[in-house]
Amino acid sequence: MALTGAIVRRQRRDDLEDVNLLELAPERCAEWEERDDRVVVIRPGPSSTGLRRLLDRFLFELSAKRIKLDDMGSFVWRHLDGQHTVGEIADLLRREFDERAEPAEDRLAKLIWAFRREEFVMYPGWDDRD
């Protein structure tokens, strides 16, 4: 089953290679809270099964359970609502942070990639397919 899941994830990743990611609207799928005007993302527990779950659970226990984002990361997180596209968020980031946000698309792509790898966000229509 885990191998099948890996194959499906790889196929979905390959499917996204031909898509303009600036036109997709990522959506938060991790719990979060506001603290001191910053977003704190709560890392979800592992969802794997079998022997892989033991390793994933061990690594989960060693990792940070709450990740406090900086001001730009918090700003981006609040806009990952499934309504704003990556391109729109990049424009909002520029308006809010001016030169500090540049290169906005590159920074945003890396941040969303990291969020997606940690299963904090998903691309509706891509990541939610069975």
C-alpha positions, 0 to 999 in steps of 0.5 A: 500500500505504501508503495502504491501511495508513493507511485500515486504521489510521484504521478501527481507530481509529474502531472503538475510539471506541465501546469502553470502553478501560478494559476493554482490556488493552494489550500491550508490543510493543517491546523494553525493558530495566531500568536503575537500577530504571527501564524503558528502551524501545528504539524500533523501526525504521520498518516502512514501505516505498517512498519513505515508508521513506526519510523514516521512516528519516531521522526515525528516525535523528534521534530518540532510540533509547532512552527512559528512563521515569520511575518512574510510566511504568516502573510502568505499562510493567511492567503492560502485559502483555496481562493487566491492563486499563487500569482495573486498571492505573489502580487499581494506579497509585493504590495505588502512587503515591497522590495523585501518580497523579491523575487516574490514568485521564487520565494513563494514557490519555495515556501509553498513547496515546503508547506506541501512537502510537510502536508500543510497545504494541498492543491485542490483537484490535484492532491485530493484525488484518490 
